[in-house]
Amino acid sequence: MSWNAEIVLKSGKVVAVADLVSINRVSQSDSSVSKNTDFENFTLPSKGILSFVGKNHIVWLESSDIEYLSLFRVN
C-alpha cells in the first residue's frame, strides 16, 4: 500500500502527490528539516514551508496557502 496526497490551495488549484514518501517541514527559526512519515497522525501546521515528497516528484508549499489536505491510502 502507498499513500497519496491531494492538496487544495486557497487559490482553488489542486496539487496531487502520488506515492508519498514523507512530508517535511522547514523550521523558520534555524532552517532545520523535520521529516514526517506518520501520515495517519499528520497535522497541518498553520505556518511554515512544507515539502511533500513523492516517489517521482517533490512539491514545496507554504502551509498558509493550503486550504485543505487529504492524505489517503491506495492499493
C-alpha positions as CSV (number, residue, x, y, z in Angstrom):
1,M,0.0,0.0,0.0
2,S,1.1,3.5,-0.7
3,W,-0.1,7.0,0.4
4,N,-1.2,9.8,-1.9
5,A,-1.8,13.5,-1.1
6,E,-4.4,15.8,-2.6
7,I,-3.7,19.4,-1.6
8,V,-6.3,22.1,-2.3
9,L,-4.8,25.6,-2.2
10,K,-6.6,28.7,-1.2
11,S,-6.3,29.9,-4.8
12,G,-8.5,26.9,-5.8
13,K,-5.8,25.0,-7.5
14,V,-5.3,21.3,-6.7
15,V,-2.0,19.6,-6.4
16,A,-1.6,15.8,-6.2
17,V,1.4,13.8,-5.0
18,A,1.4,10.1,-5.6
19,D,3.4,7.5,-3.7
20,L,4.1,9.8,-0.8
21,V,7.4,9.1,1.0
22,S,7.4,12.0,3.5
23,I,6.1,15.4,4.5
24,N,8.9,17.6,5.6
25,R,8.7,20.9,7.5
26,V,11.4,23.5,7.4
27,S,11.9,25.3,10.7
28,Q,11.6,29.1,10.4
29,S,14.0,29.6,13.3
30,D,17.0,27.6,12.3
31,S,16.2,26.1,8.8
32,S,16.3,22.5,10.1
33,V,14.1,20.0,8.4
34,S,11.7,17.8,10.3
35,K,10.7,14.6,8.4
36,N,7.3,13.1,8.9
37,T,6.3,9.6,7.7
38,D,3.3,9.1,10.0
39,F,0.6,10.2,7.6
40,E,-2.3,8.8,9.7
41,N,-1.5,11.3,12.5
42,F,-0.2,14.2,10.5
43,T,-1.5,17.7,11.5
44,L,-1.2,20.5,9.1
45,P,0.7,23.4,10.7
46,S,-0.6,26.9,10.3
47,K,2.7,28.3,9.2
48,G,5.9,27.2,7.6
49,I,7.2,25.7,4.4
50,L,6.3,22.1,3.7
51,S,7.7,19.7,1.1
52,F,5.5,16.8,0.0
53,V,8.0,14.2,-1.2
54,G,6.6,11.6,-3.6
55,K,8.4,8.7,-5.3
56,N,8.7,10.7,-8.5
57,H,8.5,14.4,-7.5
58,I,8.5,16.9,-4.7
59,V,6.1,19.8,-4.1
60,W,7.1,22.8,-1.9
61,L,4.3,24.8,-0.5
62,E,3.8,27.5,2.2
63,S,1.5,25.9,4.8
64,S,-0.7,29.1,5.0
65,D,-1.5,28.7,1.3
66,I,-3.2,25.3,1.9
67,E,-6.9,25.3,2.3
68,Y,-7.4,21.5,2.6
69,L,-5.2,18.5,2.7
70,S,-6.3,14.9,2.0
71,L,-3.9,12.0,2.8
72,F,-5.2,8.6,1.7
73,R,-4.0,5.1,1.1
74,V,-4.2,3.3,-2.3
75,N,-3.6,-0.3,-3.2
